Amino acid sequence: MASEKFDTAPSKRIKISKAQQLTMLEVLVASLVFGTCAVLSVFLIKYIGFNTRVISEKNQAITDYDQSLRNVGVCVDTDGNGRLSNEEIEKCNPSEISLNSIPESLRYKVLMQMAMDTDLESVARKRNEKCYDEDGERIDFNKKYEQSTNDLEKQQYLQSAKICSALRVIPDALPARKNTEALMASLNQVLLLTGWEPERLTPRDDMVESRIEGVGVIPVTLQVDGGNDVVLRALDKIEKSIREFDITSATIEWTNSGLSLNALANAYYLEDAGELEKTVVLKANDKPKRRK
């Protein structure tokens, strides 16, 4: 009986040892499975989050593009759902769009409101003869633009509307490029209207930065010598000029012939517009930023 108990003891120890090995193996396999699942879960969460950000940026780009088209007035939301469909964009032809169908757009405000603005009209210079008909009446090119069905005619009427309406005041007041020679000629003409021939009008080499983004500066030097009435008339004409001449500093002296004015002034022009498109780069390890 004792010998039988002695014989079964090693076999029990062997069975326990095997059970421990199986348990350790099961724990190891479970740990590997759990670790793999945890890694895959983290990867999937990051993958889903990254793709969500990509889709969100794409949707935002589509929304911005859609809003830009409607704001400018090149496409019409025919179904009135507040968004342009692919079919509406494909059929979009700005030349066929009636201005009355886009009342809140930039095109409407420029061609119908600004072009007819009486305040702008009051400072417009003498028009070209082509702006009037045989009876001397002003031609309504906006109306002709609306009624025309020919793309070439529409472009011609649109160009004529810019020249013959109050819109011409805008490029006169703020040119679209830096042209120092034209500026000097304009200032010279302004002073000639006072009955005085300028003695010295020269651009300055100073680098002056504008406080308004997108607006460039042309620094100029002005000298006026003559009687008191001449200097005052010159200043009055400069003040009333449609082109802005911002006098930053001036020195006035009394001489035997009257007053002597030496001034530093700045004129302005519209710089080239920056990029209208932007590229958004998304990285998986970047933290998402809140839109402002």
Steps between C-alpha positions, in 0.01 A plus 500: 500500500782738588683408182192590291481848660873544439456408135210744434675805651738561203216456252294766686794736495541441128130569441518821710807610309324444169195686626718796599663496159161496329381783724809708424456426130136603516591819686771573243263442209229710669753779561607492137140505382414781741807703402429449131138605548607805699748605232245442224237691698731800543594485132137480391402789729780716358417388147132585541587832666743596223255413224230693684724808495574449129130470418426804716761710316365384164146593602622838621681560169183410308295732721747789455513447123123486481467817708756683285312415179174628645658810657664606174186427303631268230255221581139496617342276761196415287336261745545740793647245740793726593760289321608443142462148368741339252238540228459872575878553487534310171222703337627826647565773240560848650419669168147360506424595859266792552627748757155516658531131591812563712407809706737430789805415288810706431414527130162653575637749751776610265300521176165614638576693818853637475478571128189710557612663824440876475772583753762321292349649188541852636880470504536321165697676231363595158388191317602364165276602210414133447314508830222711342253438220426730206265712711766553766329269747703263712484142373385241754754226433381303802160464337657401170712244687188350655310483170784362287522126428835512323808432715721737299246780523464439872876542547496823297203641691661402830822678406306807388306499827827509693629793294181701479366452853609608844717188517777684317547708817635197686807429280557875473512530879695179564682364192559128470877532454794719591548760228716787624507679163119508479485626859738787425298589190176499702648721771643734238155528336338573836742786562466636147127544569597759760670708231846423635770290334677271749867562556589163646303177527717201571444150638693409813713193547376451854353163593164575658274222624125535490292439808237331282570150373496478120560873445841622378655845544667733250690774690528837322658841565309818424626859482275800433631858492282801428251739644279409791200439274703268274614277786152489652341412165757224448427352842126525434530319166714227656245458777213468252685266265344159460849353535602498865812704581572456867735779611709361785716806565520854362708812544364844412726803477431860422719638219515821300268348237251359750480154647730205441356155570716188523306184578542126520192305393390144439280374219354151495432214263349155526757222527461163333257277680647207688426138435131427495559131559657339802636154568422323826746227601372248752724262688391204706713604799371859501247596760173625352456876524176677566375714220464868585 
